[in-house]
Amino acid sequence: MEETKIDRAAMGRLAKALVFICGPDNPTAAVLKAAAESGSEQDITKARKAFLKLKPGDRRAALTMLAD
């Protein structure tokens, strides 16, 4: 199964959604924002791993906000 790729713009929107859901001090939101700004593979990998460590409800809420 192929992994879903998230472009830099979507990663930035995802970071904003997490700030709204989890608060401005959320480390995952900060990592996602940094990955969206830099675009480096290392930052993107780090951001993806951090996003997957979130509680399932937080992940689902953030992805739902992107869909709207």
Beta strands, then each sheet from edge to edge (+ up, - down):
end
